[in-house]
Amino acid sequence: MLWPANSPDLNTIEHMWDELCCRVQQHHPPPANLGQLLQWLQQEWNGVPRAFICNLIHSMRQRCVECLAHNGGHTRY
């Protein structure tokens, strides 16, 4: 498969970053310093459910199919 130049939809890590961001933002109050933020990021990264990660992995085939169908353009992912 040729690499579609404008297809960030294939990058599942973007969905992982979004999940991580949402999980960290649930902490109140916000982190007091960089060290606390790092600690929370590591804690939440390790706490992302395995099913969420597996879902991202298993979505790759459909992501590729849709990306090809849209000639590398925007997809629902």
N, C-alpha and C positions, 0 to 999 in steps of 0.2 A: 504494500500500500504506500503510495506517495504520501509524504508528510504534508497535510493541509496547513498552509502557512498561517491562516487566521482561525485556528480552531482551539481556543483555550478550553473548550468544552471537554476535551480529552484529558485534561489535567485534573484528576480526582483529588489531588492535594488541596485544591482551592476549596472543595467542600469540607475537607478535614479542618482547614484553617478556620472556616466559617463556624463549624461546630465548636472548635476550641475557643474561639472568640465569644460565642454565646455562653459557653460554660463559665468562662472567666468573668464575664460581665455580670453573672448572677451573684458574685461575691459583693457584699456590701459591708462597710464602705469600700471604695476602690483601694487598690494596693497603696500602701504608704511609701514604698520605695521600690527600686529596681529588684532588689533581692527578694522581696515578697512577691512581686509579679512573676519572677522566674520560678519561684517555689509553686505558685498557683498554676502556672502554665504546665510545669512538669506533672503536678498532681492531676490536673484535668486531662492532660494528654494520656496519662496512664489509666484514667477513668472512662475514656470513651468506650462505649460498649463494643464488644467484639462483633456483634451483629451489624452495627453501623459500618464498621470497616469492611466486613465481608460483603455487605450490600454494595459498597463502592467498588470493590474488586469485581463482583459479579455483574456490575452494570457496564463494564468496559466493552463487551461485545456489542451491546445495543448502542453505546456511545459512538463506537466506530461506524456502525451501520448508519446511524443518523447523520454523522459527520460527512460520510461519503454521499449520502442522499442529498445533503445540502451543500455539496461542493466545498466543504470546509467552512461554511458559514455558521451562523448561530443555530443552535439546536435547543430543545427543551431542557437540556442539562445545563 
